[in-house]
Amino acid sequence: MYGVDIKEIDGEYVVIEVNDNPNIDAGGEDACCPKVYERIIRYLADEQ
């Protein structure tokens, strides 16, 4: 699993950084989609 930092510039998306040891912080990325981490784990565990 990797963390990819993306920035939007004038409607275009640019990869800023790829992290091989990403932070998984509750209340961050999951603020707009509360089940995002559950979906990732299910995918990795092949329980789709």
PQR file with spaces between the fields and no chain letter, atoms N, CA, C, O and H, PARSE charges and radii, in Angstrom:
ATOM       1  N    MET     1       0.851   -1.169    0.000 -0.4000 1.5000
ATOM       2  CA   MET     1       0.000    0.000    0.000 -0.0000 2.0000
ATOM       3  C    MET     1       0.896    1.232    0.000  0.5500 1.7000
ATOM       4  O    MET     1       1.891    1.304    0.721 -0.5500 1.4000
ATOM       5  N    TYR     2       0.521    2.179   -0.814 -0.4000 1.5000
ATOM       6  CA   TYR     2       1.294    3.413   -0.934 -0.0000 2.0000
ATOM       7  C    TYR     2       0.386    4.613   -0.700  0.5500 1.7000
ATOM       8  O    TYR     2      -0.818    4.555   -0.950 -0.5500 1.4000
ATOM       9  H    TYR     2      -0.287    2.121   -1.400  0.4000 1.0000
ATOM      10  N    GLY     3       0.968    5.677   -0.228 -0.4000 1.5000
ATOM      11  CA   GLY     3       0.252    6.942   -0.113 -0.0000 2.0000
ATOM      12  C    GLY     3       0.718    7.840   -1.238  0.5500 1.7000
ATOM      13  O    GLY     3       1.919    7.994   -1.457 -0.5500 1.4000
ATOM      14  H    GLY     3       1.946    5.724   -0.025  0.4000 1.0000
ATOM      15  N    VAL     4      -0.216    8.429   -1.949 -0.4000 1.5000
ATOM      16  CA   VAL     4       0.120    9.303   -3.069 -0.0000 2.0000
ATOM      17  C    VAL     4      -0.419   10.690   -2.759  0.5500 1.7000
ATOM      18  O    VAL     4      -1.622   10.874   -2.567 -0.5500 1.4000
ATOM      19  H    VAL     4      -1.192    8.304   -1.772  0.4000 1.0000
ATOM      20  N    ASP     5       0.478   11.661   -2.713 -0.4000 1.5000
ATOM      21  CA   ASP     5       0.074   13.046   -2.478 -0.0000 2.0000
ATOM      22  C    ASP     5      -0.139   13.702   -3.834  0.5500 1.7000
ATOM      23  O    ASP     5       0.755   13.725   -4.680 -0.5500 1.4000
ATOM      24  H    ASP     5       1.455   11.512   -2.870  0.4000 1.0000
ATOM      25  N    ILE     6      -1.344   14.236   -4.024 -0.4000 1.5000
ATOM      26  CA   ILE     6      -1.724   14.850   -5.292 -0.0000 2.0000
ATOM      27  C    ILE     6      -2.144   16.285   -5.026  0.5500 1.7000
ATOM      28  O    ILE     6      -2.808   16.576   -4.032 -0.5500 1.4000
ATOM      29  H    ILE     6      -2.070   14.217   -3.336  0.4000 1.0000
ATOM      30  N    LYS     7      -1.748   17.178   -5.927 -0.4000 1.5000
ATOM      31  CA   LYS     7      -2.136   18.577   -5.814 -0.0000 2.0000
ATOM      32  C    LYS     7      -2.836   18.989   -7.096  0.5500 1.7000
ATOM      33  O    LYS     7      -2.422   18.608   -8.191 -0.5500 1.4000
ATOM      34  H    LYS     7      -1.208   16.941   -6.734  0.4000 1.0000
ATOM      35  N    GLU     8      -3.906   19.775   -6.953 -0.4000 1.5000
ATOM      36  CA   GLU     8      -4.609   20.294   -8.127 -0.0000 2.0000
ATOM      37  C    GLU     8      -4.069   21.677   -8.451  0.5500 1.7000
ATOM      38  O    GLU     8      -4.025   22.558   -7.592 -0.5500 1.4000
ATOM      39  H    GLU     8      -4.243   20.084   -6.064  0.4000 1.0000
ATOM      40  N    ILE     9      -3.660   21.856   -9.693 -0.4000 1.5000
ATOM      41  CA   ILE     9      -3.142   23.143  -10.153 -0.0000 2.0000
ATOM      42  C    ILE     9      -3.870   23.491  -11.450  0.5500 1.7000
ATOM      43  O    ILE     9      -3.706   22.811  -12.463 -0.5500 1.4000
ATOM      44  H    ILE     9      -3.695   21.141  -10.391  0.4000 1.0000
ATOM      45  N    ASP    10      -4.663   24.539  -11.412 -0.4000 1.5000
ATOM      46  CA   ASP    10      -5.413   24.996  -12.596 -0.0000 2.0000
ATOM      47  C    ASP    10      -6.221   23.873  -13.239  0.5500 1.7000
ATOM      48  O    ASP    10      -6.245   23.754  -14.464 -0.5500 1.4000
ATOM      49  H    ASP    10      -4.795   25.092  -10.590  0.4000 1.0000
ATOM      50  N    GLY    11      -6.883   23.049  -12.426 -0.4000 1.5000
ATOM      51  CA   GLY    11      -7.715   21.982  -12.948 -0.0000 2.0000
ATOM      52  C    GLY    11      -6.962   20.730  -13.358  0.5500 1.7000
ATOM      53  O    GLY    11      -7.582   19.753  -13.780 -0.5500 1.4000
ATOM      54  H    GLY    11      -6.864   23.146  -11.431  0.4000 1.0000
ATOM      55  N    GLU    12      -5.655   20.734  -13.247 -0.4000 1.5000
ATOM      56  CA   GLU    12      -4.822   19.564  -13.560 -0.0000 2.0000
ATOM      57  C    GLU    12      -4.322   18.965  -12.249  0.5500 1.7000
ATOM      58  O    GLU    12      -4.071   19.687  -11.284 -0.5500 1.4000
ATOM      59  H    GLU    12      -5.151   21.527  -12.905  0.4000 1.0000
ATOM      60  N    TYR    13      -4.180   17.655  -12.222 -0.4000 1.5000
ATOM      61  CA   TYR    13      -3.695   16.979  -11.023 -0.0000 2.0000
ATOM      62  C    TYR    13      -2.248   16.550  -11.225  0.5500 1.7000
ATOM      63  O    TYR    13      -1.890   15.978  -12.256 -0.5500 1.4000
ATOM      64  H    TYR    13      -4.384   17.068  -13.006  0.4000 1.0000
ATOM      65  N    VAL    14      -1.428   16.835  -10.227 -0.4000 1.5000
ATOM      66  CA   VAL    14       0.004   16.548  -10.286 -0.0000 2.0000
ATOM      67  C    VAL    14       0.389   15.706   -9.078  0.5500 1.7000
ATOM      68  O    VAL    14       0.019   16.029   -7.950 -0.5500 1.4000
ATOM      69  H    VAL    14      -1.718   17.300   -9.390  0.4000 1.0000
ATOM      70  N    VAL    15       1.130   14.627   -9.313 -0.4000 1.5000
ATOM      71  CA   VAL    15       1.630   13.808   -8.206 -0.0000 2.0000
ATOM      72  C    VAL    15       2.812   14.540   -7.582  0.5500 1.7000
ATOM      73  O    VAL    15       3.797   14.850   -8.252 -0.5500 1.4000
ATOM      74  H    VAL    15       1.430   14.364  -10.230  0.4000 1.0000
ATOM      75  N    ILE    16       2.693   14.807   -6.301 -0.4000 1.5000
ATOM      76  CA   ILE    16       3.738   15.524   -5.567 -0.0000 2.0000
ATOM      77  C    ILE    16       4.713   14.543   -4.925  0.5500 1.7000
ATOM      78  O    ILE    16       5.922   14.775   -4.917 -0.5500 1.4000
ATOM      79  H    ILE    16       1.893   14.555   -5.757  0.4000 1.0000
ATOM      80  N    GLU    17       4.179   13.444   -4.387 -0.4000 1.5000
ATOM      81  CA   GLU    17       5.021   12.519   -3.631 -0.0000 2.0000
ATOM      82  C    GLU    17       4.332   11.161   -3.549  0.5500 1.7000
ATOM      83  O    GLU    17       3.105   11.078   -3.500 -0.5500 1.4000
ATOM      84  H    GLU    17       3.197   13.256   -4.394  0.4000 1.0000
ATOM      85  N    VAL    18       5.131   10.106   -3.536 -0.4000 1.5000
ATOM      86  CA   VAL    18       4.626    8.749   -3.316 -0.0000 2.0000
ATOM      87  C    VAL    18       5.329    8.212   -2.075  0.5500 1.7000
ATOM      88  O    VAL    18       6.558    8.169   -2.012 -0.5500 1.4000
ATOM      89  H    VAL    18       6.128   10.174   -3.576  0.4000 1.0000
ATOM      90  N    ASN    19       4.533    7.805   -1.090 -0.4000 1.5000
ATOM      91  CA   ASN    19       5.079    7.333    0.186 -0.0000 2.0000
ATOM      92  C    ASN    19       4.891    5.829    0.303  0.5500 1.7000
ATOM      93  O    ASN    19       3.789    5.317    0.109 -0.5500 1.4000
ATOM      94  H    ASN    19       3.535    7.840   -1.141  0.4000 1.0000
ATOM      95  N    ASP    20       5.975    5.121    0.623 -0.4000 1.5000
ATOM      96  CA   ASP    20       5.860    3.669    0.787 -0.0000 2.0000
ATOM      97  C    ASP    20       5.445    3.285    2.203  0.5500 1.7000
ATOM      98  O    ASP    20       5.262    2.103    2.494 -0.5500 1.4000
ATOM      99  H    ASP    20       6.871    5.537    0.781  0.4000 1.0000
ATOM     100  N    ASN    21       5.295    4.262    3.077 -0.4000 1.5000
ATOM     101  CA   ASN    21       4.848    4.022    4.449 -0.0000 2.0000
ATOM     102  C    ASN    21       3.857    5.126    4.818  0.5500 1.7000
ATOM     103  O    ASN    21       4.173    5.997    5.628 -0.5500 1.4000
ATOM     104  H    ASN    21       5.443    5.222    2.840  0.4000 1.0000
ATOM     105  N    PRO    22       2.654    5.094    4.226 -0.5600 1.5000
ATOM     106  CA   PRO    22       1.720    6.208    4.407  0.2800 2.0000
ATOM     107  C    PRO    22       1.079    6.238    5.785  0.5500 1.7000
ATOM     108  O    PRO    22       0.957    5.215    6.458 -0.5500 1.4000
ATOM     109  N    ASN    23       0.676    7.430    6.183 -0.4000 1.5000
ATOM     110  CA   ASN    23      -0.124    7.593    7.400 -0.0000 2.0000
ATOM     111  C    ASN    23      -1.564    7.226    7.071  0.5500 1.7000
ATOM     112  O    ASN    23      -2.070    7.568    6.002 -0.5500 1.4000
ATOM     113  H    ASN    23       0.776    8.262    5.636  0.4000 1.0000
ATOM     114  N    ILE    24      -2.203    6.550    7.967 -0.4000 1.5000
ATOM     115  CA   ILE    24      -3.628    6.279    7.841 -0.0000 2.0000
ATOM     116  C    ILE    24      -4.271    6.875    9.081  0.5500 1.7000
ATOM     117  O    ILE    24      -4.372    6.226   10.123 -0.5500 1.4000
ATOM     118  H    ILE    24      -1.792    6.273    8.835  0.4000 1.0000
ATOM     119  N    ASP    25      -4.702    8.119    8.949 -0.4000 1.5000
ATOM     120  CA   ASP    25      -5.235    8.864   10.084 -0.0000 2.0000
ATOM     121  C    ASP    25      -6.742    8.980   10.009  0.5500 1.7000
ATOM     122  O    ASP    25      -7.282    9.501    9.032 -0.5500 1.4000
ATOM     123  H    ASP    25      -4.620    8.646    8.103  0.4000 1.0000
ATOM     124  N    ALA    26      -7.419    8.500   11.028 -0.4000 1.5000
ATOM     125  CA   ALA    26      -8.869    8.655   11.093 -0.0000 2.0000
ATOM     126  C    ALA    26      -9.217   10.132   11.198  0.5500 1.7000
ATOM     127  O    ALA    26      -8.563   10.893   11.911 -0.5500 1.4000
ATOM     128  H    ALA    26      -6.980    8.077   11.821  0.4000 1.0000
ATOM     129  N    GLY    27     -10.267   10.523   10.469 -0.4000 1.5000
ATOM     130  CA   GLY    27     -10.698   11.916   10.497 -0.0000 2.0000
ATOM     131  C    GLY    27     -10.087   12.752    9.392  0.5500 1.7000
ATOM     132  O    GLY    27     -10.417   13.930    9.258 -0.5500 1.4000
ATOM     133  H    GLY    27     -10.798    9.905    9.890  0.4000 1.0000
ATOM     134  N    GLY    28      -9.207   12.171    8.603 -0.4000 1.5000
ATOM     135  CA   GLY    28      -8.587   12.881    7.485 -0.0000 2.0000
ATOM     136  C    GLY    28      -9.290   12.535    6.195  0.5500 1.7000
ATOM     137  O    GLY    28     -10.330   13.101    5.855 -0.5500 1.4000
ATOM     138  H    GLY    28      -8.938   11.214    8.713  0.4000 1.0000
ATOM     139  N    GLU    29      -8.695   11.584    5.479 -0.4000 1.5000
ATOM     140  CA   GLU    29      -9.269   11.162    4.207 -0.0000 2.0000
ATOM     141  C    GLU    29     -10.666   10.578    4.360  0.5500 1.7000
ATOM     142  O    GLU    29     -11.476   10.658    3.436 -0.5500 1.4000
ATOM     143  H    GLU    29      -7.851   11.125    5.755  0.4000 1.0000
ATOM     144  N    ASP    30     -10.951    9.998    5.505 -0.4000 1.5000
ATOM     145  CA   ASP    30     -12.250    9.364    5.695 -0.0000 2.0000
ATOM     146  C    ASP    30     -13.353   10.344    6.094  0.5500 1.7000
ATOM     147  O    ASP    30     -14.491    9.927    6.311 -0.5500 1.4000
ATOM     148  H    ASP    30     -10.293    9.933    6.255  0.4000 1.0000
ATOM     149  N    ALA    31     -13.044   11.620    6.193 -0.4000 1.5000
ATOM     150  CA   ALA    31     -14.061   12.602    6.567 -0.0000 2.0000
ATOM     151  C    ALA    31     -15.188   12.658    5.534  0.5500 1.7000
ATOM     152  O    ALA    31     -16.355   12.806    5.896 -0.5500 1.4000
ATOM     153  H    ALA    31     -12.120   11.959    6.017  0.4000 1.0000
ATOM     154  N    CYS    32     -14.844   12.541    4.254 -0.4000 1.5000
ATOM     155  CA   CYS    32     -15.885   12.603    3.217 -0.0000 2.0000
ATOM     156  C    CYS    32     -16.452   11.230    2.893  0.5500 1.7000
ATOM     157  O    CYS    32     -17.558   11.129    2.363 -0.5500 1.4000
ATOM     158  H    CYS    32     -13.896   12.421    3.960  0.4000 1.0000
ATOM     159  N    CYS    33     -15.713   10.172    3.203 -0.4000 1.5000
ATOM     160  CA   CYS    33     -16.173    8.803    2.911 -0.0000 2.0000
ATOM     161  C    CYS    33     -15.794    7.915    4.096  0.5500 1.7000
ATOM     162  O    CYS    33     -14.729    7.298    4.093 -0.5500 1.4000
ATOM     163  H    CYS    33     -14.814   10.253    3.634  0.4000 1.0000
ATOM     164  N    PRO    34     -16.656    7.849    5.105 -0.5600 1.5000
ATOM     165  CA   PRO    34     -16.311    7.158    6.352  0.2800 2.0000
ATOM     166  C    PRO    34     -15.888    5.701    6.198  0.5500 1.7000
ATOM     167  O    PRO    34     -15.184    5.188    7.068 -0.5500 1.4000
ATOM     168  N    LYS    35     -16.282    5.022    5.139 -0.4000 1.5000
ATOM     169  CA   LYS    35     -15.952    3.609    4.985 -0.0000 2.0000
ATOM     170  C    LYS    35     -14.730    3.378    4.094  0.5500 1.7000
ATOM     171  O    LYS    35     -14.476    2.244    3.688 -0.5500 1.4000
ATOM     172  H    LYS    35     -16.854    5.439    4.433  0.4000 1.0000
ATOM     173  N    VAL    36     -13.971    4.431    3.784 -0.4000 1.5000
ATOM     174  CA   VAL    36     -12.855    4.279    2.847 -0.0000 2.0000
ATOM     175  C    VAL    36     -11.820    3.273    3.356  0.5500 1.7000
ATOM     176  O    VAL    36     -11.338    2.454    2.574 -0.5500 1.4000
ATOM     177  H    VAL    36     -14.178    5.352    4.114  0.4000 1.0000
ATOM     178  N    TYR    37     -11.470    3.310    4.626 -0.4000 1.5000
ATOM     179  CA   TYR    37     -10.461    2.383    5.139 -0.0000 2.0000
ATOM     180  C    TYR    37     -10.992    0.951    5.185  0.5500 1.7000
ATOM     181  O    TYR    37     -10.261    0.001    4.907 -0.5500 1.4000
ATOM     182  H    TYR    37     -11.861    3.975    5.262  0.4000 1.0000
ATOM     183  N    GLU    38     -12.255    0.808    5.533 -0.4000 1.5000
ATOM     184  CA   GLU    38     -12.866   -0.524    5.531 -0.0000 2.0000
ATOM     185  C    GLU    38     -12.836   -1.112    4.117  0.5500 1.7000
ATOM     186  O    GLU    38     -12.534   -2.292    3.945 -0.5500 1.4000
ATOM     187  H    GLU    38     -12.849    1.581    5.759  0.4000 1.0000
ATOM     188  N    ARG    39     -13.142   -0.308    3.122 -0.4000 1.5000
ATOM     189  CA   ARG    39     -13.137   -0.777    1.735 -0.0000 2.0000
ATOM     190  C    ARG    39     -11.725   -1.163    1.285  0.5500 1.7000
ATOM     191  O    ARG    39     -11.550   -2.148    0.567 -0.5500 1.4000
ATOM     192  H    ARG    39     -13.388    0.651    3.262  0.4000 1.0000
ATOM     193  N    ILE    40     -10.729   -0.397    1.702 -0.4000 1.5000
ATOM     194  CA   ILE    40      -9.339   -0.715    1.342 -0.0000 2.0000
ATOM     195  C    ILE    40      -8.929   -2.046    1.956  0.5500 1.7000
ATOM     196  O    ILE    40      -8.352   -2.890    1.269 -0.5500 1.4000
ATOM     197  H    ILE    40     -10.871    0.403    2.285  0.4000 1.0000
ATOM     198  N    ILE    41      -9.215   -2.245    3.231 -0.4000 1.5000
ATOM     199  CA   ILE    41      -8.842   -3.480    3.920 -0.0000 2.0000
ATOM     200  C    ILE    41      -9.564   -4.673    3.312  0.5500 1.7000
ATOM     201  O    ILE    41      -8.960   -5.726    3.109 -0.5500 1.4000
ATOM     202  H    ILE    41      -9.683   -1.559    3.789  0.4000 1.0000
ATOM     203  N    ARG    42     -10.853   -4.515    3.020 -0.4000 1.5000
ATOM     204  CA   ARG    42     -11.599   -5.609    2.380 -0.0000 2.0000
ATOM     205  C    ARG    42     -11.006   -5.952    1.015  0.5500 1.7000
ATOM     206  O    ARG    42     -10.903   -7.124    0.651 -0.5500 1.4000
ATOM     207  H    ARG    42     -11.343   -3.659    3.185  0.4000 1.0000
ATOM     208  N    TYR    43     -10.621   -4.933    0.272 -0.4000 1.5000
ATOM     209  CA   TYR    43     -10.005   -5.172   -1.039 -0.0000 2.0000
ATOM     210  C    TYR    43      -8.681   -5.939   -0.873  0.5500 1.7000
ATOM     211  O    TYR    43      -8.431   -6.923   -1.569 -0.5500 1.4000
ATOM     212  H    TYR    43     -10.705   -3.981    0.568  0.4000 1.0000
ATOM     213  N    LEU    44      -7.853   -5.475    0.049 -0.4000 1.5000
ATOM     214  CA   LEU    44      -6.563   -6.132    0.268 -0.0000 2.0000
ATOM     215  C    LEU    44      -6.720   -7.557    0.770  0.5500 1.7000
ATOM     216  O    LEU    44      -5.908   -8.431    0.465 -0.5500 1.4000
ATOM     217  H    LEU    44      -8.057   -4.676    0.614  0.4000 1.0000
ATOM     218  N    ALA    45      -7.788   -7.784    1.552 -0.4000 1.5000
ATOM     219  CA   ALA    45      -8.054   -9.126    2.066 -0.0000 2.0000
ATOM     220  C    ALA    45      -8.853   -9.967    1.076  0.5500 1.7000
ATOM     221  O    ALA    45      -9.158  -11.130    1.341 -0.5500 1.4000
ATOM     222  H    ALA    45      -8.448   -7.074    1.799  0.4000 1.0000
ATOM     223  N    ASP    46      -9.189   -9.367   -0.071 -0.4000 1.5000
ATOM     224  CA   ASP    46      -9.925  -10.035   -1.135 -0.0000 2.0000
ATOM     225  C    ASP    46     -11.304  -10.482   -0.664  0.5500 1.7000
ATOM     226  O    ASP    46     -11.756  -11.582   -0.981 -0.5500 1.4000
ATOM     227  H    ASP    46      -8.940   -8.423   -0.286  0.4000 1.0000
ATOM     228  N    GLU    47     -11.959   -9.620    0.088 -0.4000 1.5000
ATOM     229  CA   GLU    47     -13.309   -9.898    0.586 -0.0000 2.0000
ATOM     230  C    GLU    47     -14.312   -8.951   -0.047  0.5500 1.7000
ATOM     231  O    GLU    47     -15.261   -8.537    0.619 -0.5500 1.4000
ATOM     232  H    GLU    47     -11.591   -8.726    0.346  0.4000 1.0000
ATOM     233  N    GLN    48     -14.137   -8.605   -1.274 -0.4000 1.5000
ATOM     234  CA   GLN    48     -14.996   -7.634   -1.947 -0.0000 2.0000
ATOM     235  C    GLN    48     -16.361   -8.207   -2.036  0.5500 1.7000
ATOM     236  O    GLN    48     -17.266   -7.565   -2.569 -0.5500 1.4000
ATOM     237  H    GLN    48     -13.366   -8.941   -1.815  0.4000 1.0000
